[in-house]
Amino acid sequence: MPSQSPIRSLRPAKWWRFLGSAPVSALASSAADRSGRCGRRPSVVLVTGSSSGIGLATAQRLAASGHAVYGASRSKSPAVSWTQLTMDVSDDISVDAAISEILAREGRIDAVVHCAGVSLAGPFEDTTTAEAKHHFDINYFGACRVVRAVLPAMRRQGGGRIIVVGSIGGLLGLPFVGQYCAAKFALDGLIESIRPELRSFGIEATVVHPGDFKTPITDNRAITGATMPGTPYFSAFQRAVAFYGKVEREGRHPDVLARRIDRLVDQRRLPVRVVAGKPLEVLGVLAKRSLPSRVFERIRDAAYGP
Ligand SMILES: NC(=O)c1ccc[n+]([C@@H]2O[C@H](COP(=O)([O-])OP(=O)(O)OC[C@H]3O[C@@H](n4cnc5c(N)ncnc54)[C@H](OP(=O)(O)O)[C@@H]3O)[C@@H](O)[C@H]2O)c1
């Protein structure tokens, strides 16, 4: 496991409180976290995107914590300690079938951790509407399908936990991944909007916005078809994508995030959003909220600009 973050030294000020949560490592054992727990561990948890990266680490962590984990994705993982289901989040029938199977076996779903997602990069001008729609169908409507499909069971059983994985790119717009950011911004708005609808049924929902984690998402990233050498944005785009790849490869192990999600599954009340980033990533979110937008943009462009 990674060493404790230097952010620990900032803990007394609890400066991250207004974000709704704290950097992953900063909250590792905080009293605030422990006091939010109800002590009763949900037993049946669906993790989407369980074949790789954050979803795989989360399914492993939750299974190790004693939950009955159902991991769902299109492909399967070799030898795992949880039940694997096939699910394509872009397909209503596939989503409904996987959730029906869990309900048939267990009679309930206590929590869903939605990790399934893809990355799309490309200059906005080069990105076709078809490419953007396909991306939204997985990253935004995929989450909608899964959450809608578990709600009837959660309402009937009188509660549940919904944890949707977004991205810091869902709080800060970043160049050359505009459609990815837009889908993640949409998820943030969705969760904020539906929380009051769900509260009276005892259902808690949150969106976890990770910073950079070292997962196969970097190699799996789709690039818009029209982006080719010689096109106007190409050089700047290449520099940006190389930078995103570098920071992801230097990112933390997804088990760091899985441990945070494990604690969220136990938490009685969930915050609207959780920013799960390194100190500088969290500071970026804080800077956007507290600085004039032009000042923030200058800082953002210095960090991510073409
Ligand atoms: N890694 C990071 O730095 C980072 C940062 C911020 C946010 N995130 C977010 O975290 C989530 C997980 O990313 P990751 O880094 O773990 O990526 P990853 O290693 O590429 O894993 C993506 C997972 O999503 C599943 N998936 C993709 N399309 C699917 C579909 N149509 N139906 C069902 N499952 C599908 C994949 O499984 P199959 O291909 O087998 O279906 C895989 O299990 C994504 O939403 C991503 O945007 C990641």
The ligand as an SDF file (V2000), in Angstrom:
LIG
                    3D

 48 52  0  0  0  0  0  0  0  0999 V2000
   -8.0120    5.4250  -14.0290 N   0  0  0  0  0  0  0  0  0  0  0  0
   -8.1750    6.7110  -13.8080 C   0  0  0  0  0  0  0  0  0  0  0  0
   -7.1960    7.4870  -13.6940 O   0  0  0  0  0  0  0  0  0  0  0  0
   -9.5560    7.2850  -13.6780 C   0  0  0  0  0  0  0  0  0  0  0  0
   -9.6620    8.6290  -13.2620 C   0  0  0  0  0  0  0  0  0  0  0  0
  -10.9260    9.1790  -13.1300 C   0  0  0  0  0  0  0  0  0  0  0  0
  -12.0500    8.4200  -13.3770 C   0  0  0  0  0  0  0  0  0  0  0  0
  -11.9060    7.1280  -13.7830 N   0  0  0  0  0  0  0  0  0  0  0  0
  -13.1480    6.3980  -14.0670 C   0  0  0  0  0  0  0  0  0  0  0  0
  -13.1520    5.1620  -13.3970 O   0  0  0  0  0  0  0  0  0  0  0  0
  -13.9440    4.2330  -14.1050 C   0  0  0  0  0  0  0  0  0  0  0  0
  -13.1590    2.9470  -14.2830 C   0  0  0  0  0  0  0  0  0  0  0  0
  -12.0120    3.2500  -15.0410 O   0  0  0  0  0  0  0  0  0  0  0  0
  -10.6870    2.3620  -14.9880 P   0  0  0  0  0  0  0  0  0  0  0  0
   -9.5470    3.3010  -14.8770 O   0  0  0  0  0  0  0  0  0  0  0  0
  -10.8370    1.2800  -14.0110 O   0  0  0  0  0  0  0  0  0  0  0  0
  -10.7040    1.8160  -16.4980 O   0  0  0  0  0  0  0  0  0  0  0  0
  -10.4600    0.3620  -17.0970 P   0  0  0  0  0  0  0  0  0  0  0  0
   -9.3650   -0.3240  -16.3830 O   0  0  0  0  0  0  0  0  0  0  0  0
  -10.3640    0.5500  -18.5700 O   0  0  0  0  0  0  0  0  0  0  0  0
  -11.8240   -0.4020  -16.7410 O   0  0  0  0  0  0  0  0  0  0  0  0
  -13.0260   -0.0490  -17.3440 C   0  0  0  0  0  0  0  0  0  0  0  0
  -14.0670   -1.0660  -16.9530 C   0  0  0  0  0  0  0  0  0  0  0  0
  -15.2970   -0.6570  -17.5270 O   0  0  0  0  0  0  0  0  0  0  0  0
  -15.8600   -1.7700  -18.1940 C   0  0  0  0  0  0  0  0  0  0  0  0
  -16.6750   -1.3640  -19.3290 N   0  0  0  0  0  0  0  0  0  0  0  0
  -16.3210   -0.5790  -20.3710 C   0  0  0  0  0  0  0  0  0  0  0  0
  -17.3320   -0.4810  -21.2350 N   0  0  0  0  0  0  0  0  0  0  0  0
  -18.3470   -1.2260  -20.7280 C   0  0  0  0  0  0  0  0  0  0  0  0
  -19.6530   -1.5370  -21.1720 C   0  0  0  0  0  0  0  0  0  0  0  0
  -20.1570   -1.0600  -22.3150 N   0  0  0  0  0  0  0  0  0  0  0  0
  -20.4110   -2.3350  -20.3920 N   0  0  0  0  0  0  0  0  0  0  0  0
  -19.9310   -2.8330  -19.2460 C   0  0  0  0  0  0  0  0  0  0  0  0
  -18.7100   -2.5870  -18.7760 N   0  0  0  0  0  0  0  0  0  0  0  0
  -17.9260   -1.7920  -19.5210 C   0  0  0  0  0  0  0  0  0  0  0  0
  -14.6670   -2.5990  -18.6550 C   0  0  0  0  0  0  0  0  0  0  0  0
  -15.0410   -3.9770  -18.7950 O   0  0  0  0  0  0  0  0  0  0  0  0
  -15.3080   -4.7170  -20.1680 P   0  0  0  0  0  0  0  0  0  0  0  0
  -14.4810   -4.0350  -21.2140 O   0  0  0  0  0  0  0  0  0  0  0  0
  -14.9320   -6.1260  -19.8600 O   0  0  0  0  0  0  0  0  0  0  0  0
  -16.7690   -4.5460  -20.3960 O   0  0  0  0  0  0  0  0  0  0  0  0
  -13.7500   -2.4590  -17.4500 C   0  0  0  0  0  0  0  0  0  0  0  0
  -14.0880   -3.3960  -16.4720 O   0  0  0  0  0  0  0  0  0  0  0  0
  -14.3200    4.9070  -15.4300 C   0  0  0  0  0  0  0  0  0  0  0  0
  -15.6240    5.4390  -15.3240 O   0  0  0  0  0  0  0  0  0  0  0  0
  -13.3120    6.0440  -15.5280 C   0  0  0  0  0  0  0  0  0  0  0  0
  -13.8280    7.1290  -16.2660 O   0  0  0  0  0  0  0  0  0  0  0  0
  -10.6980    6.5480  -13.9450 C   0  0  0  0  0  0  0  0  0  0  0  0
  1  2  1  0
  2  3  2  0
  2  4  1  0
  4  5  1  0
  4 48  2  0
  5  6  2  0
  6  7  1  0
  7  8  2  0
  8  9  1  0
  8 48  1  0
  9 10  1  0
  9 46  1  0
 10 11  1  0
 11 12  1  0
 11 44  1  0
 12 13  1  0
 13 14  1  0
 14 15  2  0
 14 16  1  0
 14 17  1  0
 17 18  1  0
 18 19  2  0
 18 20  1  0
 18 21  1  0
 21 22  1  0
 22 23  1  0
 23 24  1  0
 23 42  1  0
 24 25  1  0
 25 26  1  0
 25 36  1  0
 26 27  1  0
 26 35  1  0
 27 28  2  0
 28 29  1  0
 29 30  1  0
 29 35  2  0
 30 31  1  0
 30 32  2  0
 32 33  1  0
 33 34  2  0
 34 35  1  0
 36 37  1  0
 36 42  1  0
 37 38  1  0
 38 39  2  0
 38 40  1  0
 38 41  1  0
 42 43  1  0
 44 45  1  0
 44 46  1  0
 46 47  1  0
M  CHG  2   8   1  16  -1
M  END
$$$$
